[in-house]
Amino acid sequence: MSKPHETARSVALRALLHVENDAGYSNIVLDKALDSSELNERDKALAAAIFYGVLEKRLTLDFYISKCLTDPSRRPDRTAMEAIRCGAYQILFLDRVPDSAAVNETVQAVKIVGKKQLAGFVNGVLRGLLRKKAQITLPEGNSLHALSVRYSIPESLVRLWQKGYGEQITLRLLESLTGKPEIYVRVNRTKCSAEQLQSSLKANGITLNLLQTLPYAASLTSCGAPDTLDQFRQGLFHVQDLSAQWICRILDPAPGEIVCDCCAAPGGKTFTIAQDVGPNGRVYAFDLYDKRVNLIKRGAERLGLTNIEARVNDAAKGIDDIPFVDKMLCDVPCSGFGVIQRKPEIRYKDISSLEGLPELQYRILHCASQRVKQGGLLVYSTCTLNPAENSEVAEKFLQENNGFEPMTIDTGIGRSVQEPSHMLTMMPFAGASDGFFAAAFRKK
C-alpha cells in the first residue's frame, strides 16, 4: 500500500508536534518541515498560516475546544489535541477555508501522520465545534482568565506584565501582539543607497518603505521570504527588527571606533555596527557556540563586511584578547517575551524556569564592562519585557560598579514606562516593532 502524500495540514501538524516536543524555535522547525515536503507554494503558505495560527491562538482555541469535549477535564492524546487545534483554527479564523474542508482535511492529516485510530475522535470534536461555535462566547472583562483566553497569553505572563507595567499598559501590549509583524530590514550602506535598493526591489514588485526616523531602516511589503531575493543574496540588505536597529542607534558607533558585540549571534546588530564604524573601525563579535559564530561569519561575507572578527567566547566568564573598546554592546540571553509576535511559542514558557536568568545577565554585563575604555559607552539590552531581567539588572550594575555613570537615552521613541532617563523600555505600540529594553552607561 502506497504511503499517502503529505498535505498542508499534515505538514503543519507534524511541525506543531515537533515544537511541542521542544525541538526548537518555531521558525526553524517550520522551515525544515516545508523544505523536506513536496508542497507547492500555495500549500506551503497554508501550512505556515495554520502552524503559526495555532501557536498564536492556542489558549483561545483550547477554550472553544473544551466546550466540545464530553469530559473537558480529561486531556486528549497529544496528536489528537494538536490536530483538533489545527481544525479549530481553520474553522474559527481562516475565512477562505470552507468548514467541510477544515474538518475533512484535518482528519486526513491525522491518518497521514500515522494516527488513524484517532481520526474518529478528531472528526467528532470538530463537527461538534461546527454546531456549537455560534453559541460559544469568549469571557469578557479584564480578569486574568478573561485576558488570557482572549489574547492567548498565559495568566502567569499577564500577571507578570501587570505587576511590572500596570494594567493599562498591559492591555495595550496584549492588543499590540495580535497583528502580523512587519518585516524590517537594514540597507547595506557599504554597497548601495537606500534609494538604489528601493528601485531595485520595485522592479521585482516589492515595496521598500524607508523610515524617516531611522536612516537606512525600512520595512518590506508584498514580499515573501526576504532571504530568497537576489538583493539579499547580493548583500544589499540584512533582515533586522526595528527595535534591534534602535539598540544600535543608542550605541551610536562612529567611524573608526572599536566596538564589541559580546553576545552577537545571529549577527544583525554586528552587521549594522560594522557599517557604522566603517573600514577604519573594528567590530569584535562573540558567541558561545561555534555554529552560531559561523552564522555571523557567513552573514558578514554575504554583506562584504571585512571589519568583523567573529569567534567563540563565553561572555559570562570574561572577554579576553581584545583591546579596550570605545563601545560595548551587551545584548544578553533573555526570556524573549518581547518577540512573541515573531516566535509565538515563547509566550508559553514556564515563568519559574527564568529565575536564574538575571544572575547570568548581570554576570555578562559585569564582565563586558571590564573591556570598556575610559569615557567609553556600555549598552545593556534584551528583547524581553520583564523588569527582573531589565531595569533590575541595570540598577544593580550601577549600584555595584561606581566606575560607571548613567547616560541619558534620547531616541525620540515614545516612553510608555516611567523609568530613569538612562533606561528605555520599547513597546510594540509606541514606535518600536518588538518589546526591547536598553540601558546606557558611560565609563568615568
Secondary structure, DSSP 8 states (H G I E B T S, - for coil): -------HHHHHHHHHHHHHTT-S-HHHHHHHHHHTS---HHHHHHHHHHHHHHHHTHHHHHHHHHTT-SSTTS---HHHHHHHHHHHHHHHH-TTS-HHHHHHHHHHHHHHTT-GGGHHHHHHHHHHHHHHGGG-----SSSHHHHHHHHT--HHHHHHHHHHH-HHHHHHHHHHTSS---EEEEE-TTT--HHHHHHHHHTTT-EEEE-SSSTTEEEEES-S-GGGSHHHHTTSEEE--HHHHHHHHHH---TT-EEEETT-TT-HHHHHHHHHH-TTSEEEEEES-HHHHHHHHHHHHHHT--SEEEEE--GGG---SS--EEEEEEE-----GGGTTTSGGGGG--GGGGTTHHHHHHHHHHHHHTTEEEEEEEEEEES---TTTTHHHHHHHHHH-TTEEE-----S----S---TTEEEE-TTTT-SS-EEEEEEEE-
